[in-house]
Amino acid sequence: FITGRMIINGRARSRLAKLAALLALLGFALAAGCRKRADPKDQGYQGIVEFDERKLGFEVGGRLAQVFVRRGQEVQEGALLAKLDNELESAARQARVGEAEAAHAEVELLEAGSRPEEIRSMSAQVQAARASEELLKKKVVRERELNARGVTPQAALDEVEAQLERATAERLSLEQKLSSLRRGARKEEVERAKARASASSSSVTLEEVRLGRHELRAALSGQVLDVHFDQGEIVGAALPVVTLADTHHPYAEVFVPQAEIAGIRQNTKALVRVDSLSQQLPAHVEYVSQRTEFTPRFLFSEQERPNLVIRVRVRIDDGAQRLHAGVPAFITFPGLGAQGGNHR
């Protein structure tokens, strides 16, 4: 019994010794962690490096005829990135151009008026009509005299008088045509022709706009991060075809406690440190939120989460493109005193 009791006590002491060693190791790890957090190199407000990305696509759907860029390529704003097949749209534009040219030619014809040859020809016709009318007038006078003496019947007189009326009407019609030729087109006719020409020009412009939407151009200068379709594939309207990013000017958003926000405003100078670079990068404050919020959980700051903070976006100058999206960044504001010691 005594021997068994001694064995049990020995086992208990062994377990207590193991537990004490484990607690000591845990305490050492915690102390090491505290010393790491207290490292002055880690001071600064923590954020994540991000790029301004643009996912670009066509406003219309169609077959992808050409892709002019590849991943990693640098492009300038306005550069042609890709192009859809536009054979049908080009044919439609040519048809609209022909209609517009015909409409404008009609306007010019109306504004120019009648040609001198047309006016002279109409004048000759009027003179001939007047001569015929005068001849018939004389014939009517003679027939009336003969009819009064009973030489010719009334039917002959009626026929000659009808011929005179017809000749008079023809002469009046020709005189109206001559007058119209000399005056040119009416104002209403010219305005109608101009309206048709304007509508035709608008149709041409519309077709040109449609053609322009078959070309995809860079919305900003930057680097091609991804090309989502290959040449020959069918692309739907608004689907991303090329993703661009401004890799020269990334940004990071940090969360500054409301008690430390004084002095931090737009264009305030800042310095940015990342683990992969020995030197800090220059930056400036681009935006300071007007609203407070709570410290995000991904900053891993248990003791500070209950505090109100203010979101601040810092724009980083990285002309050499050394930063990568998603890496942690630590931001300080020189000249504003110690900052960020508890916000890593």
GIFEN-V477812 format. One record per residue. N is the residue number from 1. RES is the residue in one small letter. NEAR is the number of other C-alpha atoms within 12 Angstrom. Layout:
BEGIN
[[N;RES;NEAR] [N;RES;NEAR]]
END
This chain:
BEGIN
[[1;f;7] [2;i;8] [3;t;9] [4;g;10] [5;r;11] [6;m;12] [7;i;13] [8;i;14] [9;n;14] [10;g;14] [11;r;14] [12;a;14] [13;r;14] [14;s;14] [15;r;14] [16;l;14] [17;a;14] [18;k;14] [19;l;14] [20;a;14] [21;a;14] [22;l;14] [23;l;14] [24;a;14] [25;l;14] [26;l;14] [27;g;14] [28;f;14] [29;a;14] [30;l;14] [31;a;14] [32;a;14] [33;g;13] [34;c;13] [35;r;14] [36;k;15] [37;r;21] [38;a;18] [39;d;15] [40;p;16] [41;k;23] [42;d;26] [43;q;27] [44;g;36] [45;y;42] [46;q;39] [47;g;37] [48;i;31] [49;v;33] [50;e;27] [51;f;32] [52;d;26] [53;e;27] [54;r;25] [55;k;24] [56;l;30] [57;g;33] [58;f;33] [59;e;24] [60;v;27] [61;g;26] [62;g;30] [63;r;26] [64;l;30] [65;a;24] [66;q;26] [67;v;27] [68;f;27] [69;v;31] [70;r;24] [71;r;22] [72;g;19] [73;q;23] [74;e;26] [75;v;28] [76;q;20] [77;e;20] [78;g;15] [79;a;24] [80;l;25] [81;l;40] [82;a;37] [83;k;37] [84;l;40] [85;d;29] [86;n;26] [87;e;17] [88;l;17] [89;e;24] [90;s;22] [91;a;16] [92;a;21] [93;r;27] [94;q;22] [95;a;19] [96;r;26] [97;v;26] [98;g;19] [99;e;23] [100;a;27] [101;e;23] [102;a;21] [103;a;26] [104;h;26] [105;a;20] [106;e;24] [107;v;27] [108;e;21] [109;l;19] [110;l;25] [111;e;22] [112;a;18] [113;g;23] [114;s;23] [115;r;18] [116;p;15] [117;e;14] [118;e;19] [119;i;24] [120;r;18] [121;s;19] [122;m;26] [123;s;25] [124;a;18] [125;q;23] [126;v;27] [127;q;22] [128;a;20] [129;a;26] [130;r;25] [131;a;19] [132;s;23] [133;e;27] [134;e;20] [135;l;20] [136;l;25] [137;k;24] [138;k;18] [139;k;23] [140;v;26] [141;v;19] [142;r;20] [143;e;25] [144;r;24] [145;e;18] [146;l;17] [147;n;19] [148;a;14] [149;r;12] [150;g;13] [151;v;15] [152;t;19] [153;p;17] [154;q;19] [155;a;14] [156;a;21] [157;l;26] [158;d;19] [159;e;19] [160;v;27] [161;e;25] [162;a;19] [163;q;23] [164;l;27] [165;e;21] [166;r;20] [167;a;26] [168;t;26] [169;a;19] [170;e;23] [171;r;27] [172;l;20] [173;s;20] [174;l;25] [175;e;25] [176;q;19] [177;k;24] [178;l;27] [179;s;21] [180;s;19] [181;l;25] [182;r;22] [183;r;18] [184;g;24] [185;a;24] [186;r;19] [187;k;15] [188;e;14] [189;e;19] [190;v;24] [191;e;20] [192;r;19] [193;a;26] [194;k;26] [195;a;19] [196;r;23] [197;a;27] [198;s;23] [199;a;21] [200;s;27] [201;s;26] [202;s;19] [203;s;24] [204;v;27] [205;t;20] [206;l;20] [207;e;25] [208;e;23] [209;v;19] [210;r;25] [211;l;28] [212;g;24] [213;r;26] [214;h;34] [215;e;33] [216;l;37] [217;r;32] [218;a;32] [219;a;26] [220;l;26] [221;s;26] [222;g;31] [223;q;33] [224;v;35] [225;l;29] [226;d;24] [227;v;26] [228;h;25] [229;f;31] [230;d;22] [231;q;23] [232;g;16] [233;e;19] [234;i;22] [235;v;29] [236;g;19] [237;a;20] [238;a;17] [239;l;21] [240;p;25] [241;v;41] [242;v;39] [243;t;37] [244;l;38] [245;a;35] [246;d;36] [247;t;34] [248;h;29] [249;h;32] [250;p;38] [251;y;42] [252;a;41] [253;e;37] [254;v;45] [255;f;46] [256;v;44] [257;p;30] [258;q;25] [259;a;16] [260;e;25] [261;i;29] [262;a;17] [263;g;21] [264;i;34] [265;r;25] [266;q;21] [267;n;20] [268;t;27] [269;k;26] [270;a;36] [271;l;33] [272;v;44] [273;r;34] [274;v;32] [275;d;19] [276;s;15] [277;l;18] [278;s;11] [279;q;13] [280;q;26] [281;l;34] [282;p;27] [283;a;33] [284;h;32] [285;v;31] [286;e;26] [287;y;23] [288;v;28] [289;s;23] [290;q;14] [291;r;17] [292;t;20] [293;e;21] [294;f;24] [295;t;31] [296;p;27] [297;r;17] [298;f;17] [299;l;27] [300;f;16] [301;s;22] [302;e;16] [303;q;15] [304;e;23] [305;r;21] [306;p;15] [307;n;22] [308;l;21] [309;v;29] [310;i;29] [311;r;31] [312;v;38] [313;r;34] [314;v;44] [315;r;38] [316;i;41] [317;d;29] [318;d;26] [319;g;16] [320;a;13] [321;q;22] [322;r;24] [323;l;32] [324;h;28] [325;a;25] [326;g;16] [327;v;23] [328;p;29] [329;a;39] [330;f;41] [331;i;45] [332;t;41] [333;f;36] [334;p;21] [335;g;13] [336;l;19] [337;g;16] [338;a;17] [339;q;32] [340;g;34] [341;g;25] [342;n;30] [343;h;36] [344;r;36]]
END
